[in-house]
Amino acid sequence: MFYIITGLLLLLAIGFGFYLTLRMNKCIERPSDKNHIDG
């Protein structure tokens, strides 16, 4: 049972981290475009 719980927690952590990185990449794209225009 312990291995099942830790496995699910690891999958959740990996999925959440992947989701956050995707959101961060989308947020970073817009300011970078503004910086290029300003530059």
N, C-alpha and C positions, 0 to 999 in steps of 0.2 A: 504493500500500500504506500509506503514511504517513497519508493521509487516512482510510482505513478504520479504522486502529488508533486514531487520535485521536477519530473519531466514536464508536467503541465505548466508549472510555474516558469520553467525555462522557455517553453514555447511561447507563453504569454509575454515574457520579458523580451524575447527576440522579436516577436510580432509588434509589440508596442514600440520598441526602439526603431524598427523599420518604418513604422507609421510616422513616428516623430521626425525621422530623417527626411521622409518624403515631404512632410508639411514644412519643415525648415527649408528644404531646397526650393519649394514653391515660393516661400516668403522671401528668400534671398534673391531670387531671380528679379523681382520687381525693383528693389533698391539698386541692384547692380546696373539695370537699364537706366535708371535715373542718374547714376554716377557717370555712365558713359555719355549721357546727354550733357550733363554739367561740364564734363571734361572736354 
